[in-house]
Amino acid sequence: MFNAPNLVVTIAHIMDDPYKPSGLWKRAFGRTVLGICVRGQIGKNRIFRARRGNGYYGSILGELYHERYGYFVPSSINNPEGQAARDALAQAVFNWKNVLDEATKNEYNREATKRGQMSGFNKYVGAYVKANA
């Protein structure tokens, strides 16, 4: 049996009319049917992506689109434009672990949970990177 631990297959109701014929039922890799919604990669062969249309460039707003493309490795993510953000992220994590006291962390946790499902850590890191990158 083929084992792909980093391939995520999600089966969900995505059609307004379940009786309307759709190409979404024909997702396959080779001759193996994978499912309705496929995300991830299969080895170093193919990468699958599922995304909702945004209404631009011929896509229909909210419609689910599937894309399949060949495996590739980015040439470099260490570009000069992103170095400031990476440095700020590293400093924010260091600050949270070693510099901030518990009272400050508790305040960030309290503020973060006021508006939704966010941790104080994520709120602090996001604010720090935004201010310092």
C-alpha positions in Angstrom: 0.0 0.0 0.0 1.2 3.5 -0.8 2.0 5.6 2.3 2.0 9.4 2.0 2.1 10.8 5.6 2.1 14.5 4.4 -0.9 14.1 2.1 -4.2 15.5 3.5 -7.4 14.2 2.0 -10.6 16.0 3.1 -14.0 14.8 2.1 -16.6 17.6 2.5 -19.9 18.8 1.1 -18.8 21.4 -1.4 -21.6 21.5 -4.0 -24.8 23.6 -3.7 -26.7 21.0 -5.6 -25.6 17.4 -4.8 -27.2 16.1 -8.0 -25.4 18.5 -10.3 -22.6 16.7 -12.2 -19.2 18.0 -11.2 -15.6 17.3 -12.1 -14.8 17.3 -8.4 -15.6 13.6 -8.1 -12.8 12.7 -10.5 -9.7 13.6 -8.4 -7.1 10.9 -9.0 -3.4 10.3 -9.0 -2.6 7.9 -11.8 -5.5 5.4 -11.5 -5.9 5.8 -7.7 -8.9 7.9 -6.7 -7.8 10.2 -3.9 -11.1 11.9 -2.9 -12.9 15.1 -3.3 -10.5 17.6 -1.8 -6.8 16.8 -1.9 -3.9 18.9 -0.4 -0.3 18.1 0.0 2.4 16.2 -1.9 3.0 12.7 -3.0 6.7 11.9 -2.6 8.8 14.1 -4.9 6.4 13.7 -7.8 3.3 15.9 -7.5 1.9 18.7 -5.3 -1.8 19.2 -4.8 -3.6 22.3 -3.7 -7.2 23.2 -3.0 -8.3 26.8 -2.7 -11.5 28.8 -2.8 -11.9 31.3 -5.7 -11.7 35.0 -4.8 -13.7 36.4 -7.7 -10.7 37.6 -9.6 -8.9 36.4 -12.7 -11.8 34.3 -13.9 -12.4 32.5 -10.6 -15.8 32.3 -9.1 -16.1 33.6 -5.5 -16.3 30.7 -3.1 -16.0 28.0 -5.7 -13.4 25.2 -4.8 -10.5 24.9 -7.2 -8.0 22.1 -7.3 -4.5 22.6 -8.7 -1.8 20.0 -9.4 1.7 20.8 -10.3 5.1 19.1 -10.3 7.3 18.9 -7.3 9.8 21.8 -6.9 12.2 23.2 -4.4 12.3 27.0 -4.1 15.6 28.4 -5.1 16.1 30.3 -1.8 13.8 31.6 0.9 16.8 33.5 2.4 16.3 36.7 0.4 17.4 40.1 1.8 13.8 41.4 1.7 12.6 38.9 4.3 15.6 38.9 6.6 14.3 41.8 8.8 11.0 39.9 9.4 12.9 36.6 10.2 15.2 38.5 12.6 12.2 40.2 14.3 10.4 36.8 14.6 13.4 35.2 16.2 13.8 38.1 18.6 10.1 38.0 19.5 10.2 34.3 20.4 13.4 34.9 22.4 11.7 37.8 24.3 8.6 35.7 25.1 10.7 32.8 26.4 13.4 34.7 28.3 12.6 38.5 28.7 8.9 39.0 29.4 7.6 38.4 33.0 4.5 36.3 33.8 2.3 39.4 34.4 3.0 40.7 30.9 2.4 37.3 29.4 -0.9 37.0 31.3 -2.0 40.4 30.0 -1.2 39.4 26.4 -3.2 36.1 27.0 -6.1 38.0 28.4 -6.2 40.5 25.5 -5.8 37.7 22.9 -8.7 35.7 24.2 -11.0 38.7 24.2 -11.4 38.7 20.4 -11.2 35.0 19.5 -9.2 31.9 19.5 -5.7 33.3 19.7 -2.9 32.8 22.2 -1.1 35.6 23.9 2.1 34.3 22.4 0.7 34.7 18.8 -0.6 38.2 19.7 2.7 39.3 21.1 4.8 37.9 18.2 2.5 39.4 15.6 2.6 42.8 17.2 6.4 42.6 17.7 7.1 41.6 14.1 4.7 44.3 12.7 6.4 47.0 14.8 10.0 45.9 14.2 10.2 44.4 10.7 
